[in-house]
């Protein structure tokens, strides 16, 4: 046994918090995670302060615990000591994504001639990883897909990812997906009331839709996406999770669907397209029931952008669509780049006319 500092978090959010901490090398892998009732205590590496956890979107208690020691596997950075210079080690990103058995890095150009060595080090130190990718192009286009190259490992870019008791099949090179919305997905699912109808206007492979349907058997979900690859995986994931009776998938533009298949059907609208969701507020209005409902709107905010001012802008846009609004809550979901944030607004929206 060894005494150390840890993060105490509810099991419900354990996957999400572990993913955040591991992506930043903040988990002490020499110690075992402790399970205590409905909580996990995750051992921390180094001096992590509460403010840093909050900045990462982790709301949890810092505690001191007795942890059992684990069989230790060297970290990628330890494997690279003596191979790369100290300057190179300093600029390797501490943040990366693990989706199923795929690890995704985003290396700076200064490391490109050493990227294969770095990829092999990550593959060697992460026991459940089959392939390591480097993100070479940012997300772009209406399908929100980036560019990738293989650094180490074998096999394709299709994988199976698990979250909150659900399973998702996807190809990271063909669809948009981020594990960093895990806590937001379960949060929204917990807000959905029995018997509601949910419209997920930018569903992708279906994480919001399927988690909601899995946790709420009486709910009906309409899930839309314009990317044919995402739609194919959405349909398959609905089948894999056995929610065919609760989730209906649509291929197409959400604005067009909102005036046809989804007209006035939704109690709750999910708009997880932060780069351009505000351009689709008319689709949300169309899809809402005549008496209105709740819109979960995701946007990007820059360093100097006040969330209060952003909501005022959203409110004005809905007013032009002849809707009354009331802000229920708002939160910073994650940092997507230095001083650029993914922000969520929960808004009650009531159309004045049908």
Protein Blocks (a to p, Z undefined) as FASTA:
>chain_A
ZZdddddddfklmmmmmmmmmmnopacfkbccddehjbccdddedjddfklmmmnopacd
ddddddddddddddfklmmgokacfklmmmpcfbdcdehjaccddddfklmmmmmmmmmm
mmmmmmkbcbdcddfbdcedjkopacdddfbdeddfbdcddeehiacdddfklbccdfkl
mmmmmmmmmmpcghiacddfblmnolmmmmmmmmmmmbccddddfblklmmmmmmmmmmn
opmmmpccdeddfklmmmmmmgokbfbdcdddfklmmmmmmmmmmmpcfkbpaddddddd
dfklcfklmmmmmmmmmmmnopacddfbdcdfbdfbghiacdddddddddfbZZ
